[in-house]
Amino acid sequence: ATISLTIFKRVRLHPKMSRHNISHETLIEAPIDLVWKELIAIDDWEWNRWTRLKATEPVEGTSGKLMACYEGDDKWQEFDFVFGPVSESLHLMTWQGSVAGGCLFSGYHTMQLESVNDKQTKLIHKERFGGVLPMVGAGLPYKTLNRNYLLMNESLKETVEKKSKNKT
């Protein structure tokens, strides 16, 4: 009973905290508009062997299917998601998913770009997990996701930098 009470107190005090939260920043040698164009084109994420978003368009409130491939080997698992705020002016794209209204699991994914200068962009890529499953380390392969998000960043960087060099 003490353990259960402690868990519920921790959830109530820190509902958005999880030891499995992910955050990566990557510097891309390309202008922000070129990076945004590649990022927002969800129908053309050929550069991304780990995550695909299937939806009619990346607009807040639009539902879709997130395809996850943990080893980059074309073995995909499907999850429901909904786009959160998406803003071209802020260079922000978010999406979220949950199980049991977020009590068991919730994930809030953010990809945002910041202009460093005319030729460099910082990609900020995060996911915040909530619910009982992440708290106890269950539900998803969190270490693999952490690795994959960094691989996604590096793959996007490589794709955009090649396109940027071809434009000059």
Disulfide bonds with the S-S distance in Angstrom:
none
